[in-house]
Amino acid sequence: MHSLSRTVLGPLAAWLLLQAAPSAIAAEPALPPVTSACLKPGNWTWLGDVTPRQATAQSVLPRLAERDVILLGEQHDKTDDHRWQLQTIAALAAMRTDIVIGFEAFPRRVQPVLDRWVNGELTAAEFLDRVEWNKVWGMPAELYLPLFEFARINRIPMVALNVERKLIRSIASKGSDAVPLTEREGVSRPAAPPPPYVDNLFETHREHARMRGSESGPAVSRNDPAFRNFVDAQATWDRAMAEVLARRLNALPGPRPLVVGIIGSGHLRNGYGVAHQLRDLGVTRIATLLPVASDTPCAEIRPGLADAVFSVPPQASAPEQPRLGVSLSESERGVHVIEVSPGSLAEQSGVRAGDLIVELAGAPISKAAAVVAAVKNQPAGTWLPMRVRRDSELLELVVRFPARG
């Protein structure tokens, strides 16, 4: 079953989710997933009233199109989430001619490249190369390209919302106050996160500690500097994106445009992240729309989660290539494991969050893209040796890829 209550919020600006999918390589076809009693697949649920109620795009989108900012969530590696985003933006663009689309996927420094793309000056390959897609985001480009192409052919401005991952890592490592103003990319001090958001972040922080093997040490505490730094990093990340959205809203004299944010759902749920920072910046006419799996428990579909949610129906899938089940980032030291998905090949192989990948199949590794390629090309039923550095120790691990059928 899918769950919205499990918040996946790493303190890094780029995610490389290589989810393990054992059922995708099983010989027998999976039974159709059970759908939630309160969600109708392929339909909207309006959450703006006391009681959630079924709705249609025709009843949801026109009432929100006059807002200043509309935030569209996603799970970064879910193809149907991006398809839903595209159809929603297309509907909004039919109602508003003055639309702008902001993307979490891009750091601010690549804004000139986004401008050139929208102006039709770059091919898709040139665009992805010049924004350093595999370095700054790492998700399969085909998930996002329809959105980028839609913006290009309709000459809709695209805006880079994010900051460099190095800034978020630095804050997560040593705290916001220890990062000089010259390195903060102009991001102002964020508003204090709401207590429920801090509660969610603590659960994530505790899970990180468990995956790093810290449960054998002292109990994780909310007073730990590491947790305070984690909250600082997340709030700064939310603030950075909110600032760009607010700035674009007020960039030109005259009527405000409709600014749409394409952002991970973890930054948007319950109005705790980006929306909270937007309100602190004086932007209050905000709408949040989220895609949710059609088997999401009814208890999680409640007012306050968003203005409305779209129930993404299940889809039969062909056997997929094996996936490791990690989120990665790069630094000067190499490729870092940031998250390990529960039940994934990585977890089964002993990989933990915090590991530094040193070698794969005896070859040195310095780029996340090399990890993606190695996993993608690994035949089913074979083993992939991996060497990782964990603290001061070098460990030899083996990832065992299941056989097909």
N, C-alpha and C positions, 0 to 999 in steps of 0.2 A: 504493500500500500504506500501511496505517496503521502508525505506529511509536510505541511507548511510550518509546523512548530519547530522542526529542526532547522535552525538558522545556520547557513553556511556563509560565514563572513570572515574571510582571511584578510589580514591587514596589508594586502598588496594590490597594486593597481592592475595587474594582469593575471588572468586565470587560464590554465591549460588543463581543462577537465577531460581526462581520458577515462571515462567511466567504464568499469568492468561490466560486462553483460553476459553472464554465463548462459542465460536462457536463449540468447541470440545465437549460440553455437550448439544448442542441443539438437538432437536428431528429430525429436518429436515436436510438432507445432504446439505452441503455447495456447492454452485455452483463453478465450476473450476475457480481458480484465472485467471485474465487477465494477459497475459505475456507482457513484455515490447516490444515495436516495434523494439528496437535495439539489443535485446538479444534473442538468440535461446536456449531454455531450453536444458540442457545437453551438451552444447558446450562452447568453449572458445571464448573470445574476446581479441584480441591483442591490447594493448594500447601503444605500443612502438613507434608508428608513429604519425604523425600529426592528422590523422583521425582514430578512432577506426575501426577495421575490424574483421570480423569473422575469426576464426582460428580453428585448431584441436590440440589435444594433440601432434600429430606427428610433427606439425609445431612449437609448442610453447616450449615443454620441451627439445628437443635436443639442441636448441639454447641457453638455459639457464643452461644446466647441467654442463657446464664448469665454471660457476661462483663459487665464494668461499662460499657464503652464500645465501641460498634460504629461504625466510620467507613465511610460509604458514599461512594465517589468519583463523579465526574461530569466530563464535558466540558460546560461550562455551556450551550452552544447545541445540544446533541444531545438531541432529543426522546426517543429510546428510552432514553437513560441515565436520564432522570427517570421514565419508565414503569417501568423496572427498579427504581429506588429505591422507588417506590410499592408495587410488588408485594412487595418485600423487607420493607419496613416493615409492610405488612399481615400478612405471615407472622409477623414477630417479635411484633407486637401480639397475635396469637392465642396466642402462647406466654407473653407477659409482659404483665400488666395495668398494670404500673408503668413505662410507657415515657415518655420525654421526647425531643423532636426539636430539635436545634440546627441553625441555618442560617448558613452563611457569608454569605449574601446580605444579612443585616441587621446594621447597627451597633448597639452596645449601647444607644444613646440611645432607640431605638424599642421597647424591651422593653415599656413600658406599652401600646403599640398592639397588639403581638402578644398580650398578655394579654386585651385587649378583644375581639380577633378570635376567639380560642378560646372566649371566653365568649358568643359570638354577638351582640355588641353593635354590630357593624359589617357593612355590606354589603361585597362584594368590592371594589367601586369605592371606597368610603370607606377600606377597609383599604389598598389600593394607594396612594391619595392621601396618607394620613397617614404611611405609612412612606417616602414620597417615592421610590417604586420606581424611576422612571426616573432619578433622581439618584443613588441609592445603589447600584443594581445595573445596570439598563439592559437586561437580557435580556428577551425577550418574556415577559410575565407568564403567558401561557397554558402555558408550559413548567412552571412551578412551582405554579400554582393548584391542580391536583389534589392535590398534597402538602398545601397549606395547607387545602384543604377536608376532606381526610381527617383532619387534626389537629382541625379544628373540630367535625366531626360526631361524633368519638370523644372529644372533650374531652381531647385529648393536649396537654400543655403544649408550646409552642413557645418556643425560646430564641434570642436574638440573639447570635451568636458573634463578630462582627467589631468593628473599631474604625473611626473616621472615616478616610477616605482621606487626609485632610490629614496625619494623624500618619505614615502610611507614606511619603507623599511627602516629608515633612520629614526623616525618617531617611534615606531614599534620597538626599536632596540634601546633607545636612550631617553625617550620622552620628548614632548613638544618643546619644553623650555630649553632643552639642550641643543636644539637645532637652530643655528643662526638665522636671522631674518633674511640674509642674503641667499639662503638655500631653500626658502619656503615658497618660492615661485609666486610671491605676492598673496598667498592664501592668508586671510585674516583669521583671528582666533575664533574657533567655532563656538556656537552656543552649547551650553552643557547638555549632554544627551538626556532624554527623558529616563527616569528610573527603570521603566520596563525594558527599554532598549539596553540599558546597562545590564539588566538581568539576563537578557538574551546573549549579550556578548560574554558574560561570565560563563554561561553554559558552553559557549564555543571555546573560550579560553581553557576551560577545564578539560574539554575534549581534546584540544591540542596537547595539553600536558599529558593526558592519558596515552595518546598516540606516540609521544616522545619518550614514554616510559617513566614519566615523573611521578606516577602514582606510588612508586616505591619510596619516594622521599616524603618530605613534609606535605601536609594537605595544602592544596591550592587555596589561596585566600584572596578575597576582594581587596585586601590591603597590600598585596604584593605589588612592588613597583612594576613587574612585568605586566600585570593586568592593567594597571593604570596607564601604562604606555600603550597597551593594546587598544584601550578605549580612546586614548588620544589619537592614535593612528586612524581608527575608524571614523571618528568625528571629523578629523581633518580631511579625510577622503570625501565624506559626505559634503563638507563645507566647500571644498574645491569645486565639486560639480554644481552645487547650488549657486555659487558665485557666478560661474559662467552663464548659467541659465538666466539668472537675474540680470546680469550685465547685458545679455543679448536682448532681453525683453525691453530694456530701456536704451538700446544703442542709438536709435534714430528718433528725431522729433516726429510728432504726429501719432497716429493710432498705434497701439502696441501690436506686435505680431503674436501669433500663437506659437509658442515654443514647446516643442515635444522632446522629451528626454528618453533615450533608449538606454536603459540602465538595469543592472541586475536586480532581481526582486528583493534580495536581502537588504538593499539600500532603501527600499520603498515601503515594505510592509508596515501597516499600522501607522503610517505617517511619522515614523520615528527617525528616519535617516535624512535623506535629501529634503523631503518636505518640511521637516522640523527646521533645518537650516535656512530654507527659503523663507519660512515665516519670520525667522529672526532677521532676515534681510529686508523685510517689509513686503514680501510677495505672499499674498494670502489667497488669491483666486487660483487654486491648484486643484487638479484632479489626478487621481492615481487609478490606473487600470492594470490588472494583473491577469496573466494566463495561469490557470490551475489545472492539474490533472483531473480527469472526470471521476476518479476514484478517491478524491480527497475527502476525508471524514467531514461530516456535516458540522461537527463541533468547531471546525477550523474556519468555516465559511460564516463569518459573523460580521456585523456592522463594525466599522473601524478598520478592518483589514485593508480595504480600498474603497473607492467609490463604486466600483463594479468589477466583477471577475468574469473571464471567459473560460468556459469549460472545454479544455482541449481533449477531443475524443481519442480513444486508443486506436492504434493502427498496427495492423499486422506488418511484421518486418522480415526481410530476408536475412539470412545469416550475415553477421557483420564480421569485420576484421577484429582481431583481439584488441582489447583496450586495457591499459595498465591500471587505471583508476587512481590517478594522482593529479594534483595541480602543482605546476612548476613555475619557478622564476629563475632569471639569470642574474648573476652579479660578476664582479671581477674574479671571484673565487671559483665560479662554475655554475652548475645547475642545482638549485635547491628544491627539495620537496616541501611544499607548503601545506598541502592537505592530502590525506589518504582516505579514499572512499571506503566506508564499511563494506565488508564482504568482497572487496575487489581483489584482483590478482596481486596487486601490490601489498595489500594487507596480509593476504595468505602467504606471501613470500617473505614477510618480516620487514618490509619497508615501513619507515615511520616518518611522520612530519618532523622536519628539522634535519633530515639526512641530506648530505651533499653527494650527488651522484658523480663518481670519479671515472668509472669505466663501464662499458657495456660490451660483452663478448670480447673482452681483452683490449678494446679500443678506447683510448682516452675520450672523455666527453666534456665539452665546454659550452654547448648550445642546446637549448630545449628542443629546437627543431630536430636535432640529431636523435634525441630520445624518441620523439614522435616517429621518425622514419624507421628507427630500429624496431619499434613495437609494431608498426604498420606492416613491415616486411617479414615479420617473424611467422614462419609456417605453423599451422595448428599442430598440436601434439609434440612440440619441441620445447627445449629448455633454453633460457637466455641467462647466462651468468651476468651478475651485476656486482660491482664493487662500490660501496658507499663509505663515506666518512661520517661517523656519528660521534660528536664531541672530538676526542683525541684518538678514537679507535677506528681502524680500517676493518670493514666487515665484508665477507664474501657471501652474497645472497644468490639465489637461483629462482627465476620466475618460470613457472611451469605452465605453458599454454595448453589448455584443454584440446583434445582431439575433436574433430568434427564427426558427429554421428557415432 
